[in-house]
Amino acid sequence: MNWFKPFEDDLAAAFSACEARLSEFPAPLNQIGLSYLRKFDVFEQDSSKNYICYLLPFWMKERTALPTEIYRDLSTANIIGMLYYFIQDDIMDSPHDGQSSIDSKHHLALANLLYYEFLTSYQPYFPANSEFWSYFKHYTHEWSEGVIHETREDYFKHDRAMVAKKAAPVKLGSTAALLLSDQADLISRTNDVMNHVLLTLQMMDDWTDWKQDLADGSYNCLLSLIKSERGQPVDAVLTISEVQEAIFINNMLKPYAEIAAATHAHLLSVDLEAPHLISFHQTMVDELQNEANHIENSKKTLSFGGLNYYLSILNKK
């Protein structure tokens, strides 16, 4: 199932709405905000594609059957919320020795404007006494827990369900649609599916970003698995060569991908009609498995004397 192409027009409308709202920010925060938005714009070349954030409200169409404009509004809210939380991540991850490229004053000011737009996006649909705001609070608490405790608790080793908490606010996109369609009874089941999808999404990000996370000292699911297999504690410091050995010689991506595949098997067992969401998850699992298979095939090439080929693979990572 194509989980992106059918929604391109809707996404274009949502990003256009975001641009209009950020353009109204006071200078220079309007230009900073628009520049930040372009880094994540699905229609911009080389941008970071946070598909589930943009598309989740639209993926709920078949289940909820709301007017098109509502899904576009919910997607706009999710995008603005995404920008807010990513700015929080950037500030928290930036070094405190004066070497950061982050201008904390501008970013904090921009974050407050984004958070206001994030909140007010939902107000036309949900009055102050709506159950929606209880979910909003709950997901915000989940995000806070995920941010504060992930390194100390080593979530990927001890409690993988906790990995998804850092992305908990994304669930507002499905929760809002279910509430507006009077299907609050499906929120718990949908959140179970979402938590598993968000786990695999974080695993995908961590496979892509392991070298940067290693340099920054940021928590990373793949690095957690490698440390666990090596019998090392979560606060152990790996070298690049140790990680490359684990990935390209021991193929630690294979058991990593198997975890994602097991997650997909669970999703298929859940009684919830969410074909686009499941298809999106299958795409991520396939990508991880293909990468693991590629590494395995590269090892076979190496066994037949392909040392230069192997070294070229290492240099690409």
VEXKOLZA-120338 format. One record per residue: residue in one letter; y, z, x of N, C-alpha, C in turn. Coordinates in pm, whole numbers, plus 32768, in hexadecimal, padded with zeros to 4 digits. Example, Ala and Ser with C-alpha at 12.3 -4.5 7.8 and 13.67 -1.06 7.14 Angstrom:
A,7DC7,830C,8527,7E3E,830C,84CE,7EB6,830C,8528
S,7F1F,82C4,8505,7F96,82CA,8557,8003,8313,850A
END
This chain:
M,7F88,8000,8054,8000,8000,8000,807D,8000,8058
N,80DE,7FAE,8032,815B,7FA8,807D,81B7,8018,804F
W,81CE,8079,80A7,821E,80ED,8080,82B1,80DE,80A5
F,82D8,806A,80DF,8363,8057,8106,83A7,7FE1,80C0
K,836C,7F6C,80CA,83AC,7EF0,809E,83DF,7EF4,800E
P,8393,7F29,7FAD,83C4,7F27,7F22,8443,7F78,7F0A
F,8468,7FCD,7F6A,84D7,8029,7F53,8551,8009,7FAB
E,8552,7F95,7FE9,85C0,7F73,8044,8648,7F73,7FFE
D,8650,7F38,7F87,86D0,7F34,7F3F,86FF,7FC1,7F1C
D,86A2,8015,7EF0,86C4,809F,7ECF,86F6,80EA,7F4A
L,86B2,80D4,7FBB,86DB,8116,8037,8765,80E7,8064
A,877E,8066,8056,8801,8032,807D,886F,8074,802A
A,8855,8089,7FA9,88B6,80CB,7F53,88CB,815D,7F7C
A,885F,819F,7FA2,8869,822C,7FCC,88B9,8239,804D
F,889D,81E4,80AF,88E8,81EB,812C,897A,81C5,8118
S,8993,8166,80BE,8A1D,8141,809F,8A68,81B7,8063
A,8A25,8202,800B,8A63,8279,7FCF,8A7F,82E2,803A
C,8A23,82F2,8098,8A3A,8351,8105,8AB3,8329,8159
E,8ABD,82A9,8178,8B2F,8278,81C6,8BB3,8295,817E
A,8BB4,827D,80FB,8C2F,8294,80AF,8C58,8326,80B3
R,8BF8,8380,80A9,8C19,840E,80A5,8C42,8442,812F
L,8C00,8412,8198,8C25,843D,821E,8CAC,8403,8247
S,8CCD,838F,8212,8D4E,8351,8232,8DC3,83A5,8202
E,8DAC,83F8,819E,8E16,844B,8166,8E2D,84CD,81B4
F,8DD9,84E9,8219,8DED,855F,826A,8E6F,8551,82BB
P,8EAF,85BF,82DC,8F29,85B7,832F,8F09,8582,83BA
A,8F68,8538,83F2,8F58,8504,847A,8F5E,8577,84DE
P,8F10,8572,854B,8EB7,8506,8573,8E28,8517,853F
L,8E13,857A,84E6,8D8B,8599,84B9,8D50,8528,8466
N,8DA5,84D7,8426,8D71,8467,83DA,8D2D,8403,8437
Q,8D6C,83E1,84A6,8D31,8382,8503,8CB8,83BD,854B
I,8CC0,843D,856C,8C4C,847E,85AB,8BD7,847F,854B
G,8BF2,849F,84CC,8B89,84A1,8468,8B4B,8419,8451
L,8B9E,83B0,844A,8B6A,8329,8435,8B18,82FB,84AD
S,8B45,831F,8525,8AF9,82FD,859D,8A72,8343,859C
Y,8A72,83C1,8570,89F5,840D,8568,8998,83D0,8500
L,89D0,83A6,8490,8981,8366,8426,893E,82E8,845A
R,8987,8298,84A7,894F,821B,84DA,88D7,8231,8534
K,88D0,82A4,8575,885D,82C2,85CA,87DB,82CC,857A
F,87E9,82E6,84F7,8773,82F9,84A3,8769,8290,8434
D,87C6,8232,8432,87CA,81CD,83C9,8751,8171,83D8
V,8702,8168,8371,8686,811A,8376,86A3,8087,838D
F,871C,805A,836E,873E,7FCD,837C,8782,7FAD,8402
E,8795,8013,8455,87D0,7FFF,84D9,8762,7FED,8540
Q,8774,7F8D,859B,8713,7F76,8603,8710,7FED,8664
D,8698,8013,868C,8682,807F,86EE,86AB,810A,86B9
S,86BD,8118,8637,86DB,819C,85FF,865A,81EB,85ED
S,8668,826F,85E0,85F5,82C4,85C2,85D7,82B7,852D
K,855C,8297,850C,8538,827D,8481,84F2,82F8,8445
N,853A,8340,83F1,8502,83B6,83AF,84D9,838E,8321
Y,8471,833A,8319,844F,82F6,829C,8438,8355,8227
I,83F0,83C1,823F,83CC,8418,81CF,8447,8459,8191
C,84A9,8477,81E3,8525,84B2,81B1,856D,8450,8155
Y,8577,83D2,817F,85BD,836E,812F,8570,8349,80B1
L,84EC,833D,80C0,849C,82F9,805A,8457,8356,7FF7
L,844A,83D5,8017,83FE,842F,7FC0,842A,842A,7F2E
P,84AB,8430,7F0F,84D1,8427,7E80,849F,83A7,7E3E
F,84A4,8337,7E86,8477,82B8,7E4D,83E0,82B4,7E3E
W,8399,82F7,7E97,8307,82FD,7E8C,82DB,834C,7E11
M,8337,8396,7DD5,8317,83E5,7D5D,832B,8394,7CDC
K,8357,8318,7CE8,8379,82C8,7C72,8306,82BC,7C0F
E,8291,829A,7C41,8220,8281,7BE7,81F9,82FF,7B9A
R,820A,8370,7BD7,81E5,83EE,7B97,8251,841F,7B38
T,82D1,8405,7B57,833D,8449,7B0F,838E,83EF,7AB2
A,8395,836D,7ACB,83D6,830C,7A71,8464,8336,7A48
L,84B7,834E,7AAA,8544,8372,7A91,859B,82F5,7AA4
P,8619,82FA,7A77,8674,8289,7A90,8686,8270,7B26
T,8695,81F2,7B4A,869F,81CA,7BD7,870C,8216,7C21
E,877E,822D,7BDF,87EE,826D,7C21,87CD,82FA,7C4E
I,8776,833D,7C05,8750,83C6,7C2B,8706,83C6,7CB0
Y,86A7,836B,7CBF,865D,8364,7D3D,86BB,8345,7DB2
R,871C,82EE,7D9A,877C,82CD,7E04,87D0,8347,7E28
D,87F8,8393,7DC3,8845,840D,7DDD,87F2,8473,7E2B
L,8773,8480,7E06,871D,84E1,7E4C,8703,84B5,7EDB
S,86F5,8433,7EF1,86E3,8401,7F78,8762,8418,7FCB
T,87D7,8400,7F8E,8856,8419,7FD2,8860,84AC,7FFB
A,883B,8505,7FA1,883D,8594,7FBF,87DF,85B5,8033
N,8767,857A,8030,8707,8594,809B,873B,8563,8122
I,877C,84F0,8123,87B0,84B9,81A0,881E,8514,81D7
I,887A,853E,8181,88E5,8597,81AD,88AC,861C,81DD
G,884A,8650,8195,8808,86CB,81C1,87C3,86B9,8247
M,8783,8645,825A,8741,8627,82D9,87A6,862C,834B
L,881B,85EF,8337,8882,85F0,83A0,88AC,867F,83C1
Y,88BB,86D0,8358,88E2,875C,836E,887B,87A5,83C5
Y,87FB,8799,83A1,8794,87E2,83EA,877F,87A9,8476
F,8790,8728,8487,8783,86EF,850D,87F4,871F,8568
I,886A,8730,8530,88D7,8768,8580,88B6,87F6,85AA
Q,887A,8843,8550,8850,88CB,8575,87EE,88C6,85EA
D,878E,886A,85E0,872B,885C,864C,876F,8836,86CF
D,87CD,87D9,86C8,8811,87AC,8743,885B,8820,8785
I,889F,8870,8734,88EA,88E0,876A,888C,8949,87A6
M,881F,8966,875F,87C1,89CB,8790,877A,899E,880F
D,8760,891A,8819,8716,88E7,888C,876E,88C6,8904
S,87F2,88C8,88EF,884D,88A2,895C,8854,8913,89C3
P,885F,88F0,8A44,8869,8958,8AAC,88EB,89A7,8A9F
H,88E9,8A22,8ACD,895D,8A7B,8AC1,89A2,8A91,8B48
D,8993,8A2E,8B9F,89CE,8A3B,8C24,8A45,89E0,8C38
G,8A7A,89AD,8BCA,8AED,8955,8BD3,8ACA,88C5,8BEF
Q,8A49,88A5,8BFC,8A1E,881D,8C1B,89FB,87CB,8B9F
S,8A07,8806,8B2B,89DE,87C1,8AB0,8A40,8752,8A8A
S,8A08,86E6,8A52,8A5C,867A,8A1F,8A8B,8698,8992
I,8A5B,8707,8959,8A80,872F,88D2,8B07,8778,88D4
D,8B65,874A,8883,8BE3,8790,886F,8BCD,87F1,87FB
S,8BB1,886F,881D,8B88,88CE,87B5,8BF3,88E2,874B
K,8C72,88DD,8772,8CDD,88F2,8710,8CDC,8883,86A7
H,8CD6,8805,86D3,8CD3,8795,8677,8C52,8794,8624
H,8BE2,87B0,8667,8B62,87AB,8621,8B55,881A,85B9
L,8B86,888F,85D9,8B82,88FC,8577,8BDD,88DF,8500
A,8C52,88A8,851C,8CAD,8885,84AF,8C71,8818,8456
L,8C36,87B3,8496,8BF5,8747,844B,8B81,877C,83F9
A,8B34,87D6,8434,8AC1,880F,83EC,8AEC,8855,836D
N,8B5B,889D,8371,8B8A,88E1,82F9,8BB4,887F,828C
L,8BF3,8812,82B3,8C17,87AC,8251,8B9A,876C,8214
L,8B38,8752,8268,8ABB,8717,8238,8A72,8775,81D9
Y,8A72,87F5,81FB,8A2C,8855,81A5,8A6D,885E,811C
Y,8AF2,8856,811A,8B39,8856,8099,8B0F,87DB,8047
E,8B0C,8767,8086,8AE3,86ED,803F,8A51,86F6,8012
F,89FF,8733,8064,8972,8747,8045,8963,8799,7FC5
L,89A8,8809,7FBF,89A1,8860,7F49,89D8,881C,7ECD
T,8A4D,87E1,7EDA,8A8E,87A7,7E64,8A47,872A,7E31
S,89F2,86EF,7E82,89A4,867C,7E53,8947,86A1,7DDF
Y,8919,871E,7DDF,88B9,874A,7D79,88FB,878A,7CFF
Q,8979,87B2,7D0C,89BA,87FB,7C9F,89C5,87AE,7C1C
P,89D8,872A,7C1D,89DD,86E3,7B9D,8959,86E7,7B50
Y,88ED,86FE,7B98,8869,86FC,7B58,8830,8787,7B3D
F,885C,87E9,7B8A,8821,886E,7B7F,888D,88D9,7B73
P,889E,8916,7AFD,88FF,8982,7AED,88D7,89FC,7B3E
A,8931,8A5C,7B47,891D,8AD0,7B9E,889F,8B1F,7B7D
N,8875,8B1F,7AFF,87FE,8B6B,7AD7,877E,8B1A,7ADF
S,8784,8AA1,7B14,870D,8A4C,7B1D,86A9,8A84,7B82
E,862A,8A6F,7B66,85BF,8A96,7BC1,85CA,8A4D,7C47
F,860F,89DC,7C45,8620,898D,7CBF,8657,89E1,7D31
W,86B7,8A38,7D14,86F9,8A84,7D7F,869E,8AEC,7DBC
S,863A,8B18,7D71,85D5,8B72,7DAC,8582,8B26,7E14
Y,8560,8AA8,7DF3,8517,8A55,7E54,856F,8A36,7ECC
F,85EE,8A1D,7EB4,864C,8A02,7F21,864D,8A7A,7F82
K,8656,8AF1,7F4C,8656,8B69,7FA0,85D2,8B77,7FEA
H,8563,8B5F,7FA4,84DF,8B6E,7FE1,84CD,8B0D,8055
Y,84F3,8A90,8042,84E2,8A2D,80AD,853F,8A4B,8123
T,85B4,8A81,8106,860F,8AA8,8171,85D3,8B1A,81C3
H,8594,8B79,8180,8552,8BE7,81C5,84DE,8BB2,821B
E,8493,8B53,81E4,8425,8B18,8230,8459,8AD6,82B0
W,84C5,8A8A,82A2,84FF,8A49,8317,8527,8AB2,837F
S,8565,8B1D,8354,8590,8B86,83B1,8519,8BC3,83FA
E,84AC,8BDE,83B1,8433,8C14,83EF,83FB,8BB3,8455
G,83F5,8B34,8430,83BD,8AD0,8489,840B,8AC4,850A
V,848E,8ACD,8501,84E4,8AC0,8576,84D8,8B3A,85D2
I,84D5,8BAF,8597,84DD,8C2A,85E6,845A,8C4D,862C
H,83EA,8C35,85EA,836C,8C6F,861A,830A,8C0D,8659
E,8325,8B8A,8659,82BE,8B2A,8680,828C,8B3E,870F
T,82E5,8B58,876D,82BA,8B66,87F8,826B,8BE6,880E
R,829D,8C53,87D6,825B,8CD4,87EA,81D2,8CD8,87A9
E,81C8,8C9E,8732,814B,8CA7,86E6,80E9,8C37,8708
D,8116,8BCC,874A,80C3,8B57,8767,807E,8B26,86E8
Y,80CE,8AF6,868C,809C,8ACF,8608,802A,8A6B,860E
F,8035,8A08,8665,7FCF,899F,8663,7F46,89D5,8688
K,7F43,8A3C,86D9,7EC3,8A77,86FF,7E92,8ADA,8696
H,7EEC,8B2B,865F,7EC0,8B9B,860C,7ED2,8B86,8575
D,7F34,8B36,854D,7F4F,8B28,84BE,7F9A,8AA5,84A6
R,7F4F,8A37,84A2,7F8E,89B2,849D,7FE2,899B,8420
A,7FC4,89E2,83B5,8014,89D2,833C,80A6,89F6,8355
M,80BD,8A4D,83B8,8145,8A79,83D6,8197,8A0C,841A
V,8154,89AA,8458,819B,8940,849F,81F9,88F5,8441
A,81CF,88E5,83C3,821D,8898,8363,829D,88DF,8338
K,82A9,895F,8354,831A,89AA,831F,83A0,8978,8352
K,83A4,8943,83CC,8422,8913,8402,845B,889F,83B0
A,8404,885C,8365,8431,87EB,8312,842F,880E,827D
A,8425,888E,825E,8417,88B8,81D2,8483,8882,8175
P,8503,887A,819E,856A,8848,8141,8552,87B9,810F
V,8501,876B,8157,84E0,86E4,8128,84A0,86EA,809E
K,8457,8758,8083,840F,8763,8004,846B,8768,7F8B
L,84EC,877E,7FA2,854B,877B,7F32,8548,86F4,7EEC
G,852B,8689,7F36,8527,8604,7EFB,84BD,85F4,7E8F
S,8448,862F,7EA4,83DE,8628,7E3F,83F0,8695,7DD7
T,8418,870C,7E01,842A,877B,7DA3,8494,8759,7D3B
A,8504,8720,7D67,856F,86FD,7D0A,853F,8697,7CA3
A,84F6,8631,7CD0,84C5,85CB,7C73,8464,8605,7C0E
L,840F,8660,7C3A,83AE,869D,7BDE,83F3,86F7,7B78
L,8458,8741,7BA4,84A1,8796,7B47,84EC,8742,7AE0
L,8529,86D6,7B0C,8577,8681,7AB1,851E,8636,7A4D
S,849E,8629,7A6F,8440,85E7,7A14,83E8,864C,79CA
D,840F,86CC,79CD,83C7,8737,7988,8335,8742,79B4
Q,831F,8738,7A37,8297,8744,7A6D,8292,87AE,7ADB
A,82D1,881E,7ABF,82D5,888A,7B22,8249,88BB,7B46
D,81E9,88A7,7AED,8161,88D4,7B08,8120,8888,7B7D
L,815B,8816,7BA3,8122,87C7,7C11,8162,87E8,7C98
I,81C6,883E,7C98,820F,8858,7D15,81B4,8899,7D7E
S,8165,88FA,7D57,810E,8940,7DB6,80AA,88DE,7DF5
R,806B,888A,7DA4,800A,882A,7DD7,804F,87C1,7E30
T,80C5,8796,7E06,810F,8735,7E55,8137,8771,7EDB
N,8160,87EF,7EDB,8186,8831,7F57,8110,8840,7FB7
D,8099,8854,7F81,8023,885B,7FD6,800F,87D6,801E
V,801C,8768,7FD4,8011,86E4,8010,8081,86CF,8076
M,80FA,86F1,804F,816D,86DE,80A8,815D,872D,812A
N,812E,87A8,8122,811E,87F9,819A,80BD,87B9,81FD
H,8054,877C,81C9,7FF4,8739,8221,802E,86B8,825B
V,8078,866F,820B,80B8,85F5,823E,811F,8618,82A9
L,816C,8680,8291,81D3,86A9,82F1,8195,86DC,8373
L,811E,8718,836B,80D7,8740,83E4,80B8,86C5,8439
T,807E,865F,83FB,805C,85E7,8447,80D9,85A0,847A
L,8142,85A1,842A,81C0,8565,8457,81F4,85AA,84D4
Q,81EC,862F,84D8,8217,8679,8550,81BC,8658,85C6
M,813B,8649,85AB,80DE,8622,8615,8102,8599,864E
M,8127,853C,85F6,8151,84B8,8623,81CE,84C2,867B
D,8230,850C,864C,82AB,851E,8699,828F,855C,8721
D,8233,85BD,8723,8216,8603,87A0,81C8,85AB,8802
W,8178,854F,87CF,8137,84ED,8827,81A0,8491,8864
T,81FF,8466,8815,8267,840D,8845,82C5,8453,88A7
D,82E1,84D2,888D,834B,8519,88D7,8317,857D,893D
W,8296,8578,8961,825F,85E4,89B2,82A7,85F2,8A3A
K,82CF,8581,8A74,830F,858B,8AF7,8398,85CE,8AED
Q,83E5,85AA,8A86,8468,85E8,8A72,8459,867C,8A50
D,83F7,869C,89FA,83E0,8728,89D6,83B4,877A,8A4F
L,8365,873B,8AA6,8339,8780,8B1F,83B2,87A0,8B77
A,840E,8740,8B82,8485,8755,8BD5,84E1,87BD,8B98
D,84EB,87BE,8B13,8547,881B,8ACF,850B,88A5,8ABB
G,8487,88B1,8ACB,8445,8930,8AAD,8433,8946,8A19
S,8438,88DA,89C9,842A,88E5,8938,8396,88EC,8911
Y,837C,892C,889F,82F2,8936,8870,82C0,88AB,8849
N,8242,8890,8866,8208,880D,884D,8175,881E,882C
C,8149,87E5,87BE,80BE,87F8,8790,8059,87C1,87F4
L,8073,874B,882B,8015,8711,888C,800D,8767,8909
L,807F,8796,893A,807F,87EC,89AF,8037,8870,8992
S,8045,88A1,8917,7FFD,891A,88EF,7F67,8904,88F7
L,7F38,8891,88C6,7EA9,8872,88CA,7E78,8868,895A
I,7EC7,8828,89AF,7EA0,881A,8A3C,7E97,88A2,8A7F
K,7EF9,88F9,8A68,7EF5,8980,8AA2,7E7B,89CC,8A70
S,7E5E,89BF,89F0,7DEB,8A04,89B6,7D69,89D6,89F8
E,7D5A,8954,8A0B,7CE1,891E,8A4A,7CD7,8947,8ADC
R,7D48,895E,8B1A,7D49,898A,8BA6,7D3F,8A22,8BB3
G,7D3A,8A68,8B40,7D32,8AF9,8B41,7DB2,8B3D,8B6B
Q,7E23,8AF9,8B54,7EA4,8B2F,8B7C,7EEF,8B68,8B04
P,7F44,8BCA,8B1A,7F93,8C03,8AAD,8001,8BA3,8A82
V,803C,8BBF,8A10,80A2,8B66,89D8,811D,8B5B,8A32
D,813A,8BC5,8A7F,81B1,8BC1,8AD3,8197,8B88,8B5E
A,811D,8B54,8B76,8100,8B14,8BF6,8153,8A94,8C03
V,8179,8A74,8C7E,81CA,89FD,8C98,8171,8991,8CD4
L,8162,8922,8C8D,8113,88B2,8CBD,816A,8854,8D10
T,812C,880F,8D6E,8170,87A6,8DB7,8156,8720,8D73
I,81A9,86BE,8D90,8194,8639,8D58,810B,8603,8D7E
S,80E4,8616,8DFB,8063,85E1,8E28,7FEF,8625,8DE0
E,7FFC,86A6,8DC3,7F92,86EC,8D79,7F85,86B5,8CEB
V,7FF5,8698,8CAC,7FF1,8661,8C25,7FB9,85D3,8C28
Q,7FE3,8583,8C89,7FAF,84FB,8C95,7F18,84FB,8CAD
E,7EEA,8558,8CFE,7E5A,8563,8D15,7E12,8586,8C94
A,7E4A,85E4,8C48,7E0C,860C,8BCA,7E08,8598,8B67
I,7E72,8548,8B64,7E79,84DB,8B03,7E27,8462,8B30
F,7E3D,8436,8BAC,7E07,83B5,8BD7,7D80,83BC,8C1C
I,7D59,8432,8C4B,7CD4,8441,8C86,7C77,8489,8C24
N,7CA7,84F9,8BEE,7C54,8546,8B90,7C65,851A,8AFF
N,7CC5,84C1,8AE6,7CE1,848A,8A61,7CEE,84F7,89F8
M,7D4B,8553,8A10,7D63,85BE,89AF,7D9F,8589,892D
L,7DC9,850B,892E,7DFD,84D2,88B2,7D8D,84BC,884C
K,7D11,84B1,887C,7CA1,849A,8820,7C8C,8512,87C4
P,7C78,858D,87F6,7C6B,85FE,879A,7CEB,8618,874B
Y,7D5D,85F6,8785,7DDE,8601,8740,7DDE,85A7,86C4
A,7DB3,852B,86D7,7DAB,84CC,8667,7D42,84F7,8601
E,7CD7,8535,8631,7C6E,8564,85D5,7CA2,85D1,8578
I,7CFF,8623,85A9,7D3D,8688,8554,7D8B,8644,84E3
A,7DD4,85DB,8506,7E1F,8591,84A0,7DC1,854E,843C
A,7D51,851A,846D,7CF0,84DA,8413,7CB2,8540,83B3
A,7C98,85B8,83E6,7C63,8622,838F,7CCA,8649,8325
T,7D49,8649,834B,7DB4,8664,82EC,7DB3,85FC,827D
H,7D9F,857D,82A4,7D9D,8512,823F,7D28,8525,81DF
A,7CB6,854F,8212,7C42,8567,81BC,7C63,85D2,8154
H,7CAE,8638,817E,7CD8,86A0,811F,7D34,8665,80B4
L,7D92,8611,80DE,7DEF,85D7,807E,7DA7,8586,8014
L,7D40,853F,803C,7CF4,84EE,7FDD,7CA8,8543,7F79
S,7C94,85C2,7F9A,7C4B,861C,7F40,7CA6,8661,7EDB
V,7D29,8657,7EF0,7D88,8699,7E96,7D9F,8644,7E1B
D,7D9A,8682,7DA7,7DAC,863B,7D29,7E41,8628,7D0D
L,7E78,85C1,7D4E,7F06,85A4,7D3B,7F1B,850F,7D52
E,7F5B,84CF,7CF2,7F76,8440,7CFF,7FF7,842D,7D50
A,7FE5,840C,7DCF,8057,83F7,7E28,8033,8387,7E8A
P,801D,830E,7E58,7FE6,82A2,7EAD,803E,827C,7F23
H,80C2,827A,7F12,8118,8253,7F81,8117,82BD,7FEF
L,8118,833A,7FC7,8115,83A8,8027,8092,83A8,8075
I,8023,8392,802F,7FA0,838E,8071,7F98,8315,80CE
S,7FCE,82A4,80A2,7FCE,822C,80F5,8021,8240,8174
F,8092,8282,8166,80E6,82A2,81D9,8098,82F9,823C
H,8051,835C,8209,8003,83B3,8260,7F94,8365,82A6
Q,7F54,830A,825E,7EEB,82B9,829A,7F22,8265,830D
T,7F9D,8233,82FC,7FDD,81E5,8367,7FEC,8239,83E5
M,8015,82B6,83D6,8025,830D,844B,7F9F,832A,848D
V,7F3A,8346,843B,7EB5,8362,8473,7E81,82E8,84BE
D,7E91,8272,8483,7E63,81F7,84C4,7EA8,81E3,854A
E,7F29,8201,8550,7F73,81EE,85CD,7F41,824C,863A
L,7F2A,82CA,8616,7EF6,8328,8679,7E6A,82FF,86A8
Q,7E16,82D6,864A,7D8E,82AD,866F,7D90,822F,86C4
N,7DE9,81D2,86A4,7DF2,8157,86F4,7E20,8176,8782
E,7E7D,81D4,878F,7EAC,81FB,8814,7E3A,823C,8863
A,7DED,8293,8820,7D7C,82D4,8864,7D13,826D,888D
N,7CF9,820C,8837,7C97,81A3,8857,7CC9,814C,88CA
H,7D4B,8132,88CC,7D85,80E3,8939,7D73,812B,89BF
I,7D89,81AD,89BF,7D77,81FB,8A3A,7CE4,81F8,8A65
E,7C8A,8204,8A05,7BFB,8200,8A24,7BD4,817A,8A60
N,7C09,810F,8A28,7BEC,8089,8A5E,7C29,8078,8AE8
S,7C9D,80B5,8AFE,7CDD,80AF,8B82,7C87,80F5,8BEA
K,7C47,8163,8BC2,7BEE,81AB,8C1D,7B78,8153,8C44
K,7B46,8104,8BE5,7AD7,80AA,8C04,7B04,803F,8C65
T,7B7F,800F,8C54,7BB7,7FAF,8CB3,7BBF,7FED,8D3D
L,7BE8,806A,8D42,7BF2,80B1,8DC2,7B6A,80BC,8E05
S,7B03,80D4,8DB6,7A7D,80E5,8DEE,7A49,8065,8E2F
F,7A87,7FF3,8E09,7A62,7F74,8E46,7AC7,7F47,8EB0
G,7B13,7FA8,8EE2,7B6A,7F8B,8F52,7BFA,7F70,8F2D
G,7C1F,7F8D,8EB2,7CA8,7F70,8E86,7D09,7FDE,8EA9
L,7D0E,800A,8F25,7D65,8078,8F4C,7DF9,8055,8F36
N,7E1F,7FDD,8F5C,7EAB,7FB7,8F4B,7ED3,7FB8,8EB9
Y,7E76,7F8D,8E64,7E93,7F8E,8DD4,7EAA,801D,8DA4
Y,7E56,8078,8DD0,7E62,8103,8DA8,7EE8,813D,8DD7
L,7F0C,8120,8E53,7F89,8154,8E87,8001,811D,8E3A
S,7FF6,80A0,8E0C,8063,8066,8DBF,8072,80AD,8D38
I,8002,80D7,8CFE,8005,8121,8C80,804C,81A7,8C95
L,802B,81EC,8D04,806B,826B,8D20,8102,825C,8D2E
N,812B,81F3,8D6E,81BA,81DD,8D88,8208,81C0,8D08
K,81C4,8195,8C9F,8206,8177,8C20,8220,81F6,8BD1
K,81DB,8260,8BF0,81E6,82DC,8B9F,824A,833C,8BDC
END
